Amino acid sequence: MKKIIPILFLFVLTACSTTKKIVDKPIIFNDERTELTLNYLKERYGLDQKEPTIVPKMIVLHWTAIPTFEKSFDAFHDSKLPNWRPDIENVSGLNVSAHFLVDRDGTIYRLLPETTMGRHVIGLNHCAIGVENVGGTSETPLTKEQLKSNIWLVKYLAEKYDIAYVIGHHEYTLFEGHELWLEKDKGYRTKKTDPGEEFMTKVRNATKEYKFKRLPKNSN
């Protein structure tokens, strides 16, 4: 598979009577990343697939904790984990990534096709579309523009796929023991706080019409 050249394509899309733009800005998804993704699916989840595809069942909202779009994009761009992520490198060399990256001005960038697996949430990557938001630190809190774009994007994706859950990254461990949870290693967990209860409450209140399922109660 050839390296994808990151040429920008603009798509004007309409969801719920609001017009937004999604800018296609693909990260590298070459043979190496394909192989790493297939290995991840097999080793972590027991899924032996020929293609690194997913059937989206949930949307997971994140923040990057990186202050700029450029640095956030660079963190996801390469196929293999950079040296500054030793905390998860021993599990897999596959780099982290998300399907969408929302800049602080609300611009939505698509990094991956929505049905290709990205590594962004333990246990659930095989069924989850990831949405990253630039920033998230005390110096760069998430913006109103990002909130509006996340709400629009959730609605857009819910119209396109059979989405059952919309969760924050900090809520992922609630799915341990759930039928969607496939992570084999009981010791592989990371503690997350993104994007926070306030942000998720606002997103959920704005998307009530889609009747997403309530979060499961953690059985562990």
MOMOKA-V672119 format. One record per pair of residues at least 24 apart in sequence whose ideal C-beta (glycine too) atoms are under 8 Angstrom apart, sorted by the first residue. I is the first residue (numbers start at 1). J is the second residue. Records with the same first field share a line. If there is no record, write none. Layout:
I=J ; J
This chain:
1=29 ; 30 ; 31 ; 34
2=30
3=28 ; 30
4=28 ; 29 ; 30
13=156
15=152 ; 155 ; 156 ; 159
16=152 ; 155
18=152
20=108 ; 149 ; 152 ; 153 ; 156
21=107 ; 108
22=100 ; 108 ; 109 ; 110
23=107 ; 108 ; 109 ; 110
24=109 ; 110
25=73 ; 101 ; 109 ; 110 ; 111
26=110 ; 111 ; 112
27=73 ; 76 ; 77 ; 78 ; 97 ; 111 ; 112
28=77 ; 78 ; 79
29=79 ; 112 ; 116
30=79
32=79 ; 80
33=79 ; 94 ; 95
36=79 ; 80 ; 92 ; 93 ; 94 ; 95
37=94 ; 116 ; 117 ; 119
39=92 ; 94
40=92 ; 94 ; 117 ; 119 ; 125
41=117 ; 126
43=92 ; 184
44=91 ; 92 ; 125 ; 182 ; 183 ; 184 ; 185
45=125 ; 126 ; 182 ; 183 ; 184
46=182 ; 184
47=126 ; 182
52=116 ; 117
53=115 ; 116 ; 117
54=115 ; 116 ; 117 ; 125 ; 126 ; 127 ; 128
55=115 ; 127
56=114 ; 115 ; 127 ; 128 ; 129 ; 157 ; 161 ; 162 ; 163
57=127 ; 128 ; 162 ; 163 ; 164 ; 165 ; 180
58=124 ; 127 ; 128 ; 129 ; 163 ; 164 ; 165 ; 166 ; 167 ; 180
59=128 ; 129 ; 130 ; 131 ; 153 ; 154 ; 157 ; 158 ; 163 ; 165 ; 166 ; 167
60=120 ; 121 ; 124 ; 128 ; 129 ; 130 ; 131 ; 167 ; 168 ; 169 ; 172
61=131 ; 133 ; 150 ; 166 ; 167 ; 168 ; 169 ; 194 ; 195 ; 199 ; 200 ; 203
62=98 ; 120 ; 130 ; 131 ; 132 ; 133 ; 168 ; 169 ; 194 ; 195
63=132 ; 133 ; 134 ; 135 ; 136 ; 142 ; 169 ; 194 ; 195
64=101 ; 132 ; 133 ; 134 ; 135 ; 136
65=135 ; 136 ; 137 ; 194
66=134 ; 135
67=134 ; 135 ; 137 ; 139 ; 140
68=134
69=101 ; 103 ; 104 ; 107 ; 109 ; 134
72=101 ; 132 ; 134
73=101 ; 109 ; 111
76=101 ; 111 ; 132
87=190
88=190
91=185 ; 188
92=119
94=119
95=119
96=120
97=130
98=130 ; 131 ; 132
99=129 ; 130 ; 131
100=129 ; 130 ; 131 ; 132 ; 153
101=132 ; 133 ; 134
102=131 ; 132 ; 133 ; 134 ; 146 ; 149 ; 150 ; 153
103=134 ; 146
104=134 ; 135 ; 140 ; 143 ; 145 ; 146
105=143 ; 145
106=143 ; 145 ; 146 ; 148 ; 149
107=149
108=149 ; 152 ; 153
114=157 ; 160 ; 161
120=169
121=169 ; 172
122=172 ; 183 ; 188 ; 189 ; 190
123=172 ; 175 ; 176 ; 181 ; 182 ; 183
124=172 ; 175 ; 180 ; 181 ; 182
126=182
127=180
129=157 ; 161 ; 163
133=195
136=194 ; 195
142=195 ; 196 ; 199
147=199 ; 202 ; 203
150=199 ; 203
151=202 ; 203 ; 206 ; 207
154=203 ; 207 ; 210
155=207 ; 210
158=207 ; 210 ; 212
163=210 ; 212
164=212 ; 213
165=212 ; 213 ; 215
166=203 ; 204 ; 207 ; 212
167=200 ; 215
168=194 ; 195 ; 196 ; 197 ; 199 ; 200
169=194 ; 195
170=194 ; 195 ; 196 ; 197
171=200 ; 215
173=218 ; 220
174=215 ; 216 ; 217 ; 218
175=216
176=218 ; 219 ; 220
177=216 ; 218 ; 219 ; 220
178=216
